[in-house]
Amino acid sequence: MTRKQKRGVLIGGGVATLAVALILVLFALKDSVVFFHTPSDIAEKGVPSGQRIRLGGLVENGSVVREGTTIKFKVTDTLKEIPVTFTGVLPDLFREGQGVVAEGVLDGDGDFKADSVLAKHDENYMPREVANALEERGVKLGSGAHPSGAKTETP
């Protein structure tokens, strides 16, 4: 084997090793790369209880119940809903019918225990992932609600 061939084999082996390592990392992180899961995603994937995730969707109208500093509400994607319990101070713009992303864990009963809640920050903004997930499920967003800047029509 010539010196040039040895170098080619060494470089080829290094590239193959890096490719295998990259594939293994991407496979291990495939569920962690998602910004949030909708209630339908959680039902379909069967997310195990105790696993830390982000839950995104709309706060269901009529579902907010305040008990001191504990707030209970439901997050929906119009197909499924998940009850959420949060203890603490909610963002000022948190309200029913608005987009929300909650971080926390599912308990054994299918309830979501959130330790942080993020709400949309003004009347015309919704996180791109929430808007896209809702549009995929047939929810019409109001004028200016889509984060891409494209105007959507109201019925």
C-alpha positions in Angstrom: 0.0 0.0 0.0 1.4 3.4 -0.9 1.6 6.3 1.4 -1.2 8.0 -0.5 -3.5 5.0 -0.2 -2.8 4.7 3.6 -3.8 8.4 4.0 -7.0 7.8 2.0 -7.9 4.8 4.2 -7.2 6.8 7.3 -9.3 9.8 6.2 -12.1 7.5 5.0 -12.1 5.7 8.4 -12.2 9.0 10.2 -15.2 10.3 8.2 -17.0 7.0 8.7 -16.4 7.1 12.4 -17.7 10.7 12.6 -20.8 9.8 10.5 -21.6 6.9 12.9 -21.2 9.2 15.9 -23.4 11.8 14.4 -26.1 9.3 13.6 -26.0 8.0 17.2 -26.3 11.5 18.7 -29.2 12.4 16.4 -31.0 9.2 17.2 -30.6 9.8 20.9 -31.8 13.4 20.7 -34.7 12.9 18.2 -37.4 13.4 20.9 -35.5 16.2 22.7 -35.1 18.4 19.6 -38.8 19.1 19.5 -39.6 22.5 21.1 -42.9 21.2 22.5 -45.4 18.4 22.2 -49.2 19.1 21.6 -51.7 17.1 23.6 -52.4 14.9 20.5 -48.6 14.2 20.1 -48.5 13.1 23.7 -51.5 10.8 23.3 -50.0 9.3 20.1 -46.4 8.9 21.3 -47.3 7.7 24.7 -44.9 9.9 26.6 -44.0 8.1 29.8 -44.9 9.7 33.2 -42.1 11.5 34.9 -40.3 12.5 31.7 -39.6 16.2 31.4 -41.3 17.8 28.3 -42.8 21.0 27.0 -46.5 21.0 26.4 -47.9 23.5 23.8 -51.3 24.6 22.6 -54.2 26.8 23.5 -55.5 27.5 27.0 -59.0 26.0 26.8 -61.9 28.5 27.3 -63.6 28.1 30.7 -60.9 25.8 32.1 -58.9 28.2 34.3 -59.4 27.6 38.0 -57.4 29.6 40.6 -56.8 28.2 44.1 -54.5 30.6 45.8 -51.2 30.4 44.0 -52.1 27.2 42.3 -53.7 27.5 38.9 -55.4 24.6 37.1 -56.2 24.8 33.4 -56.4 22.7 30.3 -54.1 22.9 27.2 -55.8 21.8 24.0 -54.9 21.5 20.3 -58.7 21.2 19.5 -58.4 17.4 19.2 -57.1 16.4 22.7 -56.7 18.2 26.0 -54.4 17.8 29.0 -55.1 19.2 32.4 -52.3 21.3 33.8 -51.5 22.3 37.4 -49.1 25.2 38.0 -48.1 26.8 41.3 -46.6 30.2 41.0 -47.0 33.5 39.2 -48.4 33.3 35.6 -47.2 35.7 32.9 -49.3 38.8 32.7 -50.6 37.9 29.2 -51.8 34.4 30.2 -55.5 34.0 29.5 -58.0 31.6 28.0 -57.9 31.0 24.3 -54.3 32.1 24.0 -51.2 30.1 23.0 -49.1 28.7 25.8 -46.0 26.5 26.3 -45.7 24.8 29.7 -42.6 23.0 31.0 -42.9 20.1 33.4 -43.7 16.4 33.8 -46.7 14.2 33.2 -47.9 12.3 36.3 -49.3 8.8 36.3 -52.9 10.1 35.9 -52.1 12.0 32.7 -52.1 15.4 34.4 -49.3 17.8 33.6 -47.4 19.3 36.5 -45.9 22.5 35.1 -43.0 24.3 36.8 -42.9 27.2 34.2 -45.5 28.6 31.8 -44.7 30.8 28.8 -47.5 32.9 27.2 -47.5 34.8 24.0 -46.0 38.2 24.4 -48.3 40.4 22.5 -51.6 40.4 20.7 -50.1 39.5 17.3 -47.5 36.9 18.2 -47.7 33.2 18.7 -44.7 30.9 18.8 -44.1 29.6 15.2 -44.3 26.0 16.4 -47.7 26.5 18.2 -49.1 28.4 15.2 -48.0 25.7 12.8 -49.3 22.8 14.9 -52.7 24.5 15.3 -52.9 25.2 11.6 -52.1 21.6 10.8 -55.1 20.6 13.0 -57.4 23.0 11.1 -57.5 25.9 13.6 -57.9 29.2 11.8 -55.8 31.9 13.3 -56.9 35.5 13.5 -55.4 38.3 11.3 -51.7 38.8 12.0 -51.4 35.8 14.4 -49.1 33.8 12.3 -45.4 34.5 13.3 -44.2 34.3 9.7 -45.8 37.6 9.0 -48.3 36.1 6.6 -51.8 37.4 7.2 -54.3 34.8 7.9 -58.0 35.3 7.3 -60.6 35.2 10.0 -63.9 33.4 9.3 
